[in-house]
């Protein structure tokens, strides 16, 4: 397809009206959007009179959802209130072991088979480690291992939180497309 003077004039007119390259290509027929963009560039046409933005669709307000008897809040079974995890009570703090030298375990005196549980403030002179005997390949004594290694709790999600998140996602999809 050759660019005739008539087609170039029509291109200039449509471009100045603010039509997009795709819209111009459809009206001219026989040319692609890229061909229109290339010709506009070669002609050195300036910016547009109005920006070429697609017309915004009007957003309809969301209809209120109707609930059935099975999803109504009154029909749901009461949920137990969240309470503290049912873990064993925390054991009393274990006193650090006294080494044969009469001192407590420090960074310099720790060995592989000694508990490395820190006791006190590291900035103070009374800071020490537990120093009790540990099992093979363990970092802490039995008492401190019970405090350090606790089974992970299953993560619970309240149904109302999940439903609210899904509603928010659905509303976003409705308005963004």
Secondary structure, 3 states (H helix, E strand, C coil): CCCCHHHHHHHHHHHHHCCCHHHHHHHHCCCCHHHHHHHHHHHCCCCCCCCCCCCCCCCCCCCCCCCCCCCCHHHCCCCCCCCCCCCCCCCCCCCCCECCCCCEECCCCCCCCECCCEECCCCCCCCEECCCECCCCCCCCHHHHHHHCCCCCCCCCCHHHHHHHHHHHHHHHHHHC
